[in-house]
Amino acid sequence: MTRGPLLHGEMVRLRPVEPRDADRLWESAQDAEARRLMGASSVTSREDLEAWATEVTDRRGRYDWAVTHAAVRDGQPVSDDLIGQIVLDDVDELTRSASIRLALLPNYRGRGYGREAVFEVLRYAFDGVTDDAGPHLHRVGLEVLSINPRARALYESLGFREEGRLRDVRPDGDGWSDAIVMSILEDEFRASV
Ligand SMILES: CC(C)(COP(=O)(O)OP(=O)(O)OC[C@H]1O[C@@H](n2cnc3c(N)ncnc32)[C@H](O)[C@@H]1OP(=O)(O)O)[C@@H](O)C(=O)NCCC(=O)NCCS
């Protein structure tokens, strides 16, 4: 069971994905721009997505969070609706490594939410939070397509370094997209905080 803790940033609050997120997750799954930028190829049915949202936080080796707004009024979140999703996946206790990926719904891009969501997950992954020591990772890696300069800039601004390039991994229109392999190590993250 890898139900992650609540993670609080200034603009975003991350909570485990819930079955009630199915509508927004379905919206995200239909998002043509994100599908292209993330190289999604498989098609999920609405029923499969609902089943996934119900059981994903019970799966070992991954933490799935819904990105929500952090604003609070009278001690309660103003909105708890999912505006994006972020996952720490392939968590390997032996090598202390994992991978990360995220997607925001179209209306919530370009406002710094993605940067803060990745930062909060990295902080948990490397150093834990109050009451939850976290997976105590050494390395967090990812692959970003070369057709996705915004995501690449975001990762670079957080301290991820390029390790190499997988050539022509995805068809894109009449051409192909490379995948850029990136990672950040625990000391690099701490030095950047
Ligand atoms: C990628 C994504 C998560 C980024 O989150 P975001 O909140 O939109 O991030 P921002 O718009 O604040 O931009 C992040 C950085 O990229 C820069 N940027 C924005 N558009 C850019 C572009 N077209 N080219 C280069 N850099 C760009 C911003 O200036 C910002 O840099 P800064 O943090 O140094 O100011 C979000 O846009 C998204 O969900 N995209 C679709 C799915 C996706 O691509 N997921 C990533 C798969 S690897």
The ligand as a Gaussian input file, in Angstrom:
#p B3LYP/6-31G(d) Opt

LIG

0 1
 C        4.604000      20.261000     -18.454000
 C        3.699000      20.859000     -17.380000
 C        3.464000      19.850000     -16.276000
 C        4.440000      22.095000     -16.818000
 O        3.700000      22.667000     -15.769000
 P        3.340000      24.237000     -15.831000
 O        2.764000      24.617000     -14.531000
 O        2.496000      24.434000     -17.039000
 O        4.776000      24.896000     -15.993000
 P        5.066000      26.415000     -16.437000
 O        4.148000      26.863000     -17.534000
 O        5.050000      27.246000     -15.222000
 O        6.478000      26.382000     -17.120000
 C        7.606000      25.743000     -16.560000
 C        8.832000      26.401000     -17.111000
 O        8.901000      26.267000     -18.549000
 C        9.035000      27.561000     -19.157000
 N        8.304000      27.470000     -20.412000
 C        6.978000      27.631000     -20.595000
 N        6.671000      27.436000     -21.905000
 C        7.825000      27.144000     -22.545000
 C        8.176000      26.857000     -23.908000
 N        7.252000      26.782000     -24.870000
 N        9.490000      26.616000     -24.185000
 C       10.440000      26.659000     -23.229000
 N       10.164000      26.944000     -21.935000
 C        8.874000      27.192000     -21.596000
 C        8.458000      28.510000     -18.148000
 O        9.017000      29.797000     -18.327000
 C        8.853000      27.884000     -16.826000
 O       10.180000      28.156000     -16.473000
 P       10.527000      28.789000     -15.011000
 O        9.998000      27.797000     -13.987000
 O       12.017000      28.913000     -14.990000
 O        9.785000      30.086000     -14.972000
 C        2.310000      21.294000     -17.959000
 O        2.496000      22.332000     -18.885000
 C        1.543000      20.134000     -18.587000
 O        0.761000      19.466000     -17.928000
 N        1.767000      19.898000     -19.908000
 C        1.093000      18.780000     -20.622000
 C        1.573000      17.401000     -20.143000
 C        3.086000      17.294000     -20.149000
 O        3.747000      17.748000     -21.077000
 N        3.632000      16.656000     -19.125000
 C        5.059000      16.434000     -18.971000
 C        5.477000      15.155000     -19.611000
 S        7.231000      14.875000     -19.469000

